[in-house]
Amino acid sequence: MMENLVPVFIAVTAAAVVLQAGILVALYVGVRKTTAKLEATVEDLKGKAAPTIESAHSMLTELRPKVGQIVDTMVELRPRSVRLWTRRSSCVPRFKPYSII
């Protein structure tokens, strides 16, 4: 009885191997198409983003000294503003906040 089933098992195994090979080929083709689309999208993104990045870089390079000057000025003005604020808060009467009840 086993001798009669051996060719059937071989045929089923061969069919499974062929099916697996077909699935692997289909996966390979799908991955190749997806990779090609992704590469095209990345190249398009690089083409669009590169000018923006270059523009931002040049702006930052140009504005860096100006921002440094602003920070230095703010550091110099801080003690004066604190004195003015404390003087103002001592002169202005404090009011209770308006409440809705």
URLIN-V520997 format. One record per helix or strand of 3 or more residues. SS is the DSSP state (hx for helix, st for strand). FROM is the first residue (numbers start at 1). TO is the last residue. If there is no record, write none. Layout:
# URLIN-V520997
ss->SS from->FROM to->TO
ss->SS from->FROM to->TO
This chain:
# URLIN-V520997
ss->hx from->2 to->91
